[in-house]
Amino acid sequence: MRASRLVSLVLLLQNRGRMTAAELAAALDVSERTIYRDVEALSAAGIPLYADRGTGGGYRLVAGYRTRLTGMTSGEAGALVLAGLPDAAAQLGLGAEMAAADLKLLAALPAELRERAERVRSRFHLDAPGWWREAEETPQLSAVAAAVWDQRTIDVSYRRWDGAEVRRRLDPLGVVLKGGTWYFLARPHPEAGRPGGAAAEAPRTFRVSRVCDLHVREEVFERPDGFDLAASWAEWSREFEQSRHRMRARVRLTRRGLDLIRALSSPITAAGAEGLEPGADGWCETELRVESVPVATTEFAAYGPEIEVLEPAELRAALARHLREGAALYAR
């Protein structure tokens, strides 16, 4: 750890120029006393580093000195994949590797390219989670990610969508960050005495925040031949979205309703109104795919008088009851 920190200290001075002990300590997450000891060790090793005394002083390298210690570790190289997502790297337990890899990357660049990289960083920022969403607590994320990397079977206690807690033995194949929420894809581990049984099952998707407890086993599993994480996630996402919209509703929409459906409903629901134009009476009729009566009731209530549900009768009655109860609150 110390050797890595010493290299990082030199790279910081190489990339940023003069820095105080306090600035170095903050960047490396250590005490100033540790920085003093590290500077002494570097000077003793022949690194041309010296201190400017007084106000505005600090440590810096002799002009023109550039270290060749820019070789990356395997962890740092892997962290570069998450260069645009520093928060995600930190959650995966790669925060330190990400910072070290970043320093080495900048140090390896010519001065003009390093300046451009710094300019891009100061002008562009990626914030993955959606608005009005608190980040989920994912205390098991780094353990899941490590098991994926090492191909180790895990035993998990998992809380399902209905609140029930179940035990699963899984072979984790990949981790996905979707809209600020972490998921992992895993294959049910083959049971002893059932060769090929569970191994033939397709990977399933689990939400990391619902992992209550996790134990990494000693056994190493073989990844399925040809498994493509991105393709598997895309297929699951598509099937998941389609499965949520099983009900069909016959509705009438005004011109304003057509605008609202694009803003307030999912793309799958809005697809039913694609290309429609109101008739002479100001309305158009179409069939929409919706999730369920409760979900559609809440969703269509936001349209106010710009939508009328014709079928099914259950949804029409639920929406009418919902609107009447809401109006009654304001009739007093």
Rosetta blueprint (number, residue, H / E / L):
1 M L
2 R H
3 A H
4 S H
5 R H
6 L H
7 V H
8 S H
9 L H
10 V H
11 L H
12 L H
13 L H
14 Q H
15 N H
16 R H
17 G L
18 R L
19 M E
20 T L
21 A H
22 A H
23 E H
24 L H
25 A H
26 A H
27 A H
28 L H
29 D L
30 V L
31 S L
32 E H
33 R H
34 T H
35 I H
36 Y H
37 R H
38 D H
39 V H
40 E H
41 A H
42 L H
43 S H
44 A H
45 A L
46 G L
47 I L
48 P L
49 L E
50 Y E
51 A E
52 D E
53 R L
54 G L
55 T L
56 G L
57 G L
58 G E
59 Y E
60 R E
61 L E
62 V L
63 A L
64 G L
65 Y L
66 R L
67 T L
68 R L
69 L L
70 T L
71 G L
72 M L
73 T L
74 S H
75 G H
76 E H
77 A H
78 G H
79 A H
80 L H
81 V H
82 L H
83 A L
84 G L
85 L L
86 P H
87 D H
88 A H
89 A H
90 A H
91 Q H
92 L L
93 G L
94 L L
95 G H
96 A H
97 E H
98 M H
99 A H
100 A H
101 A H
102 D H
103 L H
104 K H
105 L H
106 L H
107 A H
108 A H
109 L L
110 P L
111 A H
112 E H
113 L H
114 R H
115 E H
116 R H
117 A H
118 E H
119 R H
120 V H
121 R H
122 S H
123 R H
124 F L
125 H L
126 L L
127 D L
128 A L
129 P L
130 G L
131 W L
132 W L
133 R L
134 E L
135 A L
136 E L
137 E L
138 T L
139 P L
140 Q L
141 L H
142 S H
143 A H
144 V H
145 A H
146 A H
147 A H
148 V H
149 W H
150 D H
151 Q L
152 R E
153 T E
154 I E
155 D E
156 V E
157 S E
158 Y E
159 R E
160 R L
161 W L
162 D L
163 G L
164 A L
165 E E
166 V E
167 R E
168 R E
169 R E
170 L E
171 D E
172 P E
173 L E
174 G E
175 V E
176 V E
177 L E
178 K E
179 G L
180 G L
181 T E
182 W E
183 Y E
184 F E
185 L E
186 A E
187 R E
188 P E
189 H L
190 P L
191 E L
192 A L
193 G L
194 R L
195 P L
196 G L
197 G L
198 A H
199 A H
200 A H
201 E L
202 A L
203 P L
204 R E
205 T E
206 F E
207 R E
208 V H
209 S H
210 R H
211 V E
212 C E
213 D E
214 L E
215 H E
216 V E
217 R E
218 E E
219 E E
220 V E
221 F L
222 E L
223 R L
224 P L
225 D L
226 G L
227 F L
228 D L
229 L H
230 A H
231 A H
232 S H
233 W H
234 A H
235 E H
236 W H
237 S H
238 R H
239 E H
240 F H
241 E H
242 Q H
243 S H
244 R H
245 H L
246 R L
247 M E
248 R E
249 A E
250 R E
251 V E
252 R E
253 L E
254 T E
255 R H
256 R H
257 G H
258 L H
259 D H
260 L H
261 I H
262 R H
263 A H
264 L H
265 S L
266 S L
267 P H
268 I H
269 T H
270 A H
271 A H
272 G H
273 A H
274 E L
275 G L
276 L L
277 E L
278 P L
279 G L
280 A L
281 D L
282 G L
283 W E
284 C E
285 E E
286 T E
287 E E
288 L E
289 R E
290 V E
291 E L
292 S L
293 V H
294 P H
295 V H
296 A H
297 T H
298 T H
299 E H
300 F H
301 A H
302 A L
303 Y L
304 G H
305 P H
306 E H
307 I E
308 E E
309 V E
310 L E
311 E E
312 P L
313 A H
314 E H
315 L H
316 R H
317 A H
318 A H
319 L H
320 A H
321 R H
322 H H
323 L H
324 R H
325 E H
326 G H
327 A H
328 A H
329 L H
330 Y L
331 A L
332 R L
